[in-house]
């Protein structure tokens, strides 16, 4: 599709929780914090997308992902600085099974680290707050 008409983009995020109920967040290049995740590539399942994105953004390999919910609709419409517009459809997964060395991928963000689930940074974008609120209802 060519032009500035809104698109529908699918993706996944993974709420990575350590043994002390700390949540892994990424300090994004725009200055906000979010969950590791991103857009689905052709041929991937939503779970594969989440696992790949966590590996790319944090260096961690996750497994035993549990599906939490799908988020979509008017609340997930975005207009980027370049004029691109899209509605996101995001699958959210949860895992406490991961391995590897936590490391930040510079082109993906500024920093990755675990935060207490009760003391998260203030500057988390609304969509990530929605995902985490859903997680709190079930975990």
GROMACS elastic network, one bead per residue, 0.5 to 0.9 nm:
[ bonds ]
;  ai    aj funct       b0    kb
    1     4     6  0.89127   500
    1     5     6  0.82794   500
    1     7     6  0.84896   500
    2     5     6  0.78779   500
    3     6     6  0.89103   500
    3    84     6  0.85396   500
    4     7     6  0.87098   500
    4    83     6  0.67487   500
    4    84     6  0.57249   500
    4    85     6  0.67155   500
    5    84     6  0.76831   500
    5    85     6  0.66756   500
    5    86     6  0.81492   500
    6    77     6  0.86843   500
    6    78     6  0.88804   500
    6    79     6  0.86224   500
    6    84     6  0.71889   500
    6    87     6  0.69287   500
    7    84     6  0.86374   500
    7    85     6  0.65363   500
    7    87     6  0.61660   500
    7    88     6  0.84094   500
    8    85     6  0.89202   500
    8    86     6  0.55469   500
    8    88     6  0.58271   500
    8    89     6  0.71254   500
    9    39     6  0.70402   500
    9    40     6  0.79773   500
    9    86     6  0.65760   500
    9    87     6  0.62473   500
    9    89     6  0.61658   500
    9    90     6  0.83746   500
   10    38     6  0.84636   500
   10    39     6  0.58219   500
   10    40     6  0.57334   500
   10    41     6  0.88804   500
   10    46     6  0.82660   500
   10    87     6  0.85977   500
   10    88     6  0.58330   500
   10    90     6  0.58291   500
   10    91     6  0.79809   500
   11    37     6  0.73277   500
   11    38     6  0.53364   500
   11    41     6  0.84847   500
   11    46     6  0.66823   500
   11    49     6  0.68774   500
   11    50     6  0.76494   500
   11    88     6  0.73950   500
   11    89     6  0.63653   500
   11    91     6  0.63513   500
   11    92     6  0.88171   500
   12    36     6  0.86262   500
   12    37     6  0.54601   500
   12    38     6  0.57209   500
   12    39     6  0.65773   500
   12    40     6  0.70409   500
   12    46     6  0.59370   500
   12    47     6  0.71323   500
   12    48     6  0.86965   500
   12    49     6  0.60097   500
   12    51     6  0.87081   500
   12    53     6  0.82106   500
   12    70     6  0.89710   500
   12    89     6  0.82839   500
   12    90     6  0.51071   500
   12    92     6  0.57464   500
   12    93     6  0.75021   500
   13    35     6  0.62610   500
   13    36     6  0.56855   500
   13    38     6  0.65025   500
   13    46     6  0.89938   500
   13    47     6  0.87646   500
   13    49     6  0.81262   500
   13    50     6  0.52487   500
   13    51     6  0.84482   500
   13    53     6  0.78183   500
   13    54     6  0.80038   500
   13    90     6  0.71473   500
   13    91     6  0.64914   500
   13    92     6  0.51064   500
   13    93     6  0.63118   500
   13    94     6  0.85485   500
   13   131     6  0.89195   500
   14    35     6  0.66851   500
   14    36     6  0.61458   500
   14    37     6  0.63211   500
   14    47     6  0.87209   500
   14    50     6  0.57560   500
   14    51     6  0.74820   500
   14    53     6  0.86436   500
   14    54     6  0.71914   500
   14    62     6  0.88728   500
   14    65     6  0.78585   500
   14    91     6  0.85411   500
   14    92     6  0.58437   500
   14    94     6  0.54377   500
   14    95     6  0.71022   500
   15    23     6  0.67532   500
   15    24     6  0.69453   500
   15    25     6  0.84742   500
   15    35     6  0.65226   500
   15    36     6  0.76080   500
   15    92     6  0.73737   500
   15    93     6  0.61283   500
   15    95     6  0.63520   500
   15    96     6  0.84481   500
   15   131     6  0.84764   500
   15   132     6  0.78376   500
   15   135     6  0.82250   500
   16    22     6  0.81999   500
   16    23     6  0.58080   500
   16    24     6  0.54546   500
   16    25     6  0.84177   500
   16    35     6  0.83724   500
   16    36     6  0.84846   500
   16    54     6  0.88687   500
   16    62     6  0.80646   500
   16    93     6  0.85504   500
   16    94     6  0.60446   500
   16    95     6  0.51785   500
   16    96     6  0.58177   500
   16    97     6  0.79449   500
   16    98     6  0.79736   500
   16   114     6  0.88116   500
   17    20     6  0.78014   500
   17    21     6  0.55137   500
   17    22     6  0.54743   500
   17    24     6  0.65414   500
   17    94     6  0.75160   500
   17    95     6  0.62084   500
   17    97     6  0.81120   500
   17   114     6  0.82666   500
   17   117     6  0.88428   500
   18    21     6  0.53628   500
   18    22     6  0.53844   500
   18    23     6  0.68057   500
   18    24     6  0.80475   500
   18    95     6  0.86063   500
   18    96     6  0.56423   500
   18    97     6  0.80172   500
   18    98     6  0.85592   500
   18   114     6  0.80407   500
   19    22     6  0.73557   500
   19    96     6  0.71981   500
   20   116     6  0.79858   500
   21    96     6  0.88502   500
   21   115     6  0.86308   500
   21   116     6  0.66258   500
   21   117     6  0.62144   500
   22   114     6  0.55566   500
   22   115     6  0.50581   500
   22   117     6  0.53052   500
   22   118     6  0.84670   500
   23    35     6  0.86249   500
   23   113     6  0.81163   500
   23   114     6  0.51154   500
   23   115     6  0.52129   500
   23   116     6  0.62680   500
   23   117     6  0.58401   500
   23   120     6  0.83517   500
   24    34     6  0.87615   500
   24    35     6  0.68668   500
   24    36     6  0.77707   500
   24   112     6  0.70063   500
   24   113     6  0.55217   500
   24   115     6  0.63946   500
   25    33     6  0.62801   500
   25    34     6  0.54546   500
   25    36     6  0.66141   500
   25   111     6  0.84044   500
   25   112     6  0.57137   500
   25   113     6  0.56864   500
   25   114     6  0.61141   500
   25   115     6  0.71998   500
   25   120     6  0.89356   500
   26    32     6  0.83909   500
   26    33     6  0.54837   500
   26    34     6  0.53188   500
   26    35     6  0.59432   500
   26    36     6  0.62265   500
   26    57     6  0.79345   500
   26    58     6  0.80250   500
   26   104     6  0.82763   500
   26   108     6  0.87327   500
   26   109     6  0.65980   500
   26   110     6  0.74484   500
   26   111     6  0.57949   500
   26   113     6  0.66785   500
   26   114     6  0.88157   500
   27    30     6  0.82232   500
   27    31     6  0.64336   500
   27    32     6  0.58974   500
   27    34     6  0.65980   500
   27    35     6  0.88604   500
   27   109     6  0.57467   500
   27   110     6  0.53184   500
   27   111     6  0.50113   500
   27   112     6  0.60953   500
   27   113     6  0.83463   500
   28    31     6  0.54898   500
   28    32     6  0.54445   500
   28    33     6  0.56599   500
   28    34     6  0.68820   500
   28   108     6  0.71181   500
   28   110     6  0.58643   500
   28   111     6  0.74424   500
   28   112     6  0.88430   500
   29    32     6  0.73913   500
   29    33     6  0.89998   500
   29   107     6  0.82605   500
   29   108     6  0.72968   500
   29   110     6  0.59316   500
   30    33     6  0.86685   500
   30   109     6  0.84623   500
   31   109     6  0.89116   500
   31   110     6  0.82663   500
   31   123     6  0.79481   500
   32   121     6  0.88340   500
   32   122     6  0.87665   500
   32   123     6  0.52608   500
   32   124     6  0.56028   500
   32   125     6  0.66147   500
   33   121     6  0.72401   500
   33   122     6  0.85056   500
   33   123     6  0.61217   500
   33   125     6  0.68995   500
   33   128     6  0.85220   500
   34    37     6  0.86745   500
   34   123     6  0.88402   500
   34   124     6  0.58855   500
   34   125     6  0.67548   500
   34   127     6  0.87715   500
   34   128     6  0.59864   500
   34   129     6  0.86784   500
   35    54     6  0.88670   500
   35   128     6  0.66480   500
   36    50     6  0.78170   500
   36    53     6  0.64847   500
   36    54     6  0.53622   500
   36    55     6  0.88634   500
   36    56     6  0.89367   500
   36    57     6  0.64855   500
   36    58     6  0.75527   500
   36   112     6  0.88885   500
   37    49     6  0.75893   500
   37    50     6  0.55236   500
   37    51     6  0.80907   500
   37    52     6  0.81619   500
   37    54     6  0.60221   500
   37    57     6  0.78388   500
   38    49     6  0.72565   500
   38    50     6  0.71105   500
   38    52     6  0.89039   500
   38    53     6  0.59872   500
   38    54     6  0.87471   500
   38    90     6  0.87458   500
   39    49     6  0.70974   500
   39    50     6  0.86314   500
   39    53     6  0.83218   500
   39    90     6  0.85823   500
   40    43     6  0.84384   500
   40    44     6  0.64902   500
   40    45     6  0.77044   500
   40    46     6  0.66970   500
   40    48     6  0.84593   500
   40    49     6  0.53718   500
   40    50     6  0.82613   500
   41    44     6  0.56936   500
   41    45     6  0.85642   500
   41    49     6  0.70919   500
   42    45     6  0.87551   500
   44    47     6  0.79573   500
   44    48     6  0.58153   500
   44    49     6  0.61549   500
   45    48     6  0.50968   500
   45    49     6  0.62780   500
   45    50     6  0.88219   500
   46    49     6  0.50455   500
   46    50     6  0.64351   500
   46    51     6  0.88317   500
   46    90     6  0.86178   500
   46    91     6  0.65644   500
   46    92     6  0.88398   500
   47    50     6  0.51637   500
   47    51     6  0.62936   500
   47    52     6  0.86117   500
   47    65     6  0.73345   500
   47    66     6  0.88255   500
   47    67     6  0.80874   500
   47    91     6  0.80380   500
   47    92     6  0.87171   500
   47    93     6  0.73692   500
   48    51     6  0.51508   500
   48    52     6  0.60393   500
   48    53     6  0.84901   500
   49    52     6  0.52109   500
   49    53     6  0.60777   500
   49    54     6  0.86064   500
   50    53     6  0.52075   500
   50    54     6  0.61712   500
   50    55     6  0.86598   500
   50    62     6  0.88996   500
   50    65     6  0.89226   500
   50    91     6  0.83922   500
   50    92     6  0.81899   500
   50    93     6  0.75049   500
   51    54     6  0.52610   500
   51    55     6  0.63128   500
   51    56     6  0.87151   500
   51    60     6  0.88694   500
   51    61     6  0.69338   500
   51    62     6  0.59610   500
   51    63     6  0.74999   500
   51    65     6  0.83880   500
   52    55     6  0.51890   500
   52    56     6  0.61703   500
   52    57     6  0.86229   500
   52    61     6  0.81658   500
   52    62     6  0.88156   500
   53    56     6  0.50089   500
   53    57     6  0.59625   500
   53    58     6  0.82102   500
   54    57     6  0.52723   500
   54    58     6  0.56111   500
   54    59     6  0.69920   500
   54    60     6  0.63504   500
   54    61     6  0.70342   500
   54    62     6  0.73591   500
   55    58     6  0.54913   500
   55    61     6  0.54411   500
   55    62     6  0.76380   500
   56    59     6  0.59987   500
   56    60     6  0.80973   500
   56   104     6  0.88745   500
   56   105     6  0.70325   500
   56   108     6  0.80816   500
   57    60     6  0.82409   500
   57   103     6  0.79495   500
   57   104     6  0.63313   500
   57   105     6  0.54258   500
   57   106     6  0.85591   500
   57   107     6  0.87676   500
   57   108     6  0.59263   500
   57   109     6  0.75666   500
   57   112     6  0.81273   500
   58    61     6  0.86046   500
   58   101     6  0.82533   500
   58   102     6  0.56496   500
   58   103     6  0.52249   500
   58   104     6  0.53404   500
   58   105     6  0.65371   500
   58   108     6  0.89925   500
   58   111     6  0.88197   500
   58   112     6  0.64840   500
   58   113     6  0.87943   500
   59    99     6  0.88419   500
   59   100     6  0.65504   500
   59   101     6  0.61392   500
   59   102     6  0.54542   500
   59   103     6  0.54138   500
   59   104     6  0.71710   500
   59   105     6  0.77596   500
   60    98     6  0.63366   500
   60    99     6  0.56457   500
   60   101     6  0.61857   500
   60   102     6  0.59373   500
   60   103     6  0.79312   500
   61    97     6  0.85212   500
   61    98     6  0.54425   500
   61    99     6  0.53891   500
   61   100     6  0.62581   500
   62    65     6  0.73447   500
   62    95     6  0.70645   500
   62    96     6  0.80224   500
   62    97     6  0.58210   500
   62    99     6  0.66412   500
   62   100     6  0.89700   500
   63    95     6  0.68904   500
   63    96     6  0.81822   500
   63    97     6  0.55472   500
   63    98     6  0.61532   500
   63    99     6  0.87561   500
   64    94     6  0.83844   500
   64    95     6  0.61186   500
   64    96     6  0.77851   500
   64    97     6  0.62131   500
   64    98     6  0.86139   500
   65    93     6  0.58088   500
   65    94     6  0.54145   500
   65    96     6  0.80316   500
   65    97     6  0.78575   500
   66    92     6  0.86120   500
   66    93     6  0.53093   500
   66    94     6  0.51482   500
   66    95     6  0.63336   500
   67    70     6  0.87048   500
   67    91     6  0.75481   500
   67    92     6  0.62503   500
   67    94     6  0.65007   500
   68    91     6  0.76289   500
   68    92     6  0.54460   500
   68    93     6  0.52219   500
   68    94     6  0.66092   500
   68   131     6  0.87467   500
   68   134     6  0.78241   500
   68   135     6  0.71738   500
   68   138     6  0.85807   500
   69    90     6  0.83347   500
   69    91     6  0.60054   500
   69    92     6  0.54485   500
   69    93     6  0.73843   500
   69   131     6  0.81945   500
   69   134     6  0.79010   500
   69   135     6  0.89558   500
   70    89     6  0.68735   500
   70    90     6  0.55691   500
   70    92     6  0.62158   500
   71    75     6  0.88186   500
   71    76     6  0.76141   500
   71    88     6  0.78442   500
   71    89     6  0.57532   500
   71    90     6  0.52001   500
   71    91     6  0.65617   500
   71    92     6  0.78105   500
   71   127     6  0.85333   500
   71   130     6  0.85784   500
   71   131     6  0.79724   500
   72    75     6  0.71138   500
   72    76     6  0.57540   500
   72    77     6  0.84717   500
   72    87     6  0.73080   500
   72    88     6  0.59998   500
   72    90     6  0.66056   500
   73    76     6  0.56213   500
   73    77     6  0.72014   500
   73    87     6  0.69933   500
   73    88     6  0.76622   500
   73    89     6  0.76750   500
   74    77     6  0.55335   500
   74    87     6  0.73773   500
   75    78     6  0.87290   500
   75    87     6  0.85982   500
   75   127     6  0.81544   500
   76    86     6  0.82878   500
   76    87     6  0.56407   500
   76    88     6  0.55577   500
   76    89     6  0.76255   500
   76    90     6  0.89768   500
   76   127     6  0.71819   500
   77    85     6  0.73543   500
   77    86     6  0.57123   500
   77    88     6  0.64640   500
   78    84     6  0.82123   500
   78    85     6  0.56218   500
   78    86     6  0.54142   500
   78    87     6  0.63129   500
   78    88     6  0.77821   500
   79    82     6  0.81919   500
   79    83     6  0.61959   500
   79    84     6  0.57344   500
   79    86     6  0.66255   500
   79    87     6  0.89978   500
   80    83     6  0.53386   500
   80    84     6  0.52689   500
   80    85     6  0.62924   500
   80    86     6  0.85935   500
   81    84     6  0.73727   500
   82    85     6  0.89867   500
   92   131     6  0.69820   500
   94   135     6  0.80208   500
   95    98     6  0.75825   500
   99   102     6  0.86940   500
  102   112     6  0.75114   500
  102   113     6  0.78229   500
  103   111     6  0.80308   500
  103   112     6  0.68859   500
  103   113     6  0.87215   500
  104   107     6  0.87711   500
  104   108     6  0.77188   500
  104   109     6  0.69508   500
  104   110     6  0.69734   500
  104   111     6  0.54323   500
  104   112     6  0.56003   500
  104   113     6  0.87711   500
  105   108     6  0.53797   500
  105   109     6  0.63971   500
  105   110     6  0.78254   500
  105   111     6  0.79964   500
  105   112     6  0.86693   500
  106   109     6  0.54530   500
  106   110     6  0.60944   500
  106   111     6  0.79053   500
  107   110     6  0.80349   500
  108   111     6  0.89603   500
  109   112     6  0.77613   500
  114   117     6  0.89130   500
  115   118     6  0.81558   500
  115   119     6  0.66384   500
  115   120     6  0.58878   500
  115   121     6  0.81061   500
  116   119     6  0.51047   500
  116   120     6  0.63363   500
  117   120     6  0.61286   500
  117   132     6  0.89848   500
  117   136     6  0.89436   500
  119   122     6  0.88661   500
  120   123     6  0.87604   500
  120   124     6  0.81564   500
  121   124     6  0.64406   500
  122   125     6  0.88976   500
  123   126     6  0.89856   500
  124   127     6  0.83146   500
  124   128     6  0.64808   500
  124   129     6  0.65750   500
  125   128     6  0.56014   500
  125   129     6  0.64921   500
  125   130     6  0.89507   500
  126   130     6  0.62366   500
  126   131     6  0.87622   500
  127   130     6  0.50695   500
  127   131     6  0.64333   500
  127   132     6  0.87801   500
  128   131     6  0.50052   500
  128   132     6  0.61477   500
  128   133     6  0.84687   500
  129   132     6  0.51164   500
  129   133     6  0.59850   500
  129   134     6  0.85656   500
  130   133     6  0.51196   500
  130   134     6  0.62891   500
  130   135     6  0.87146   500
  131   134     6  0.52208   500
  131   135     6  0.63568   500
  131   136     6  0.88452   500
  132   136     6  0.62046   500
  132   137     6  0.87873   500
  133   136     6  0.50942   500
  133   137     6  0.65540   500
  134   137     6  0.52981   500
  134   138     6  0.69613   500
  134   139     6  0.88710   500
  135   138     6  0.54635   500
  135   139     6  0.58797   500
  136   139     6  0.52629   500
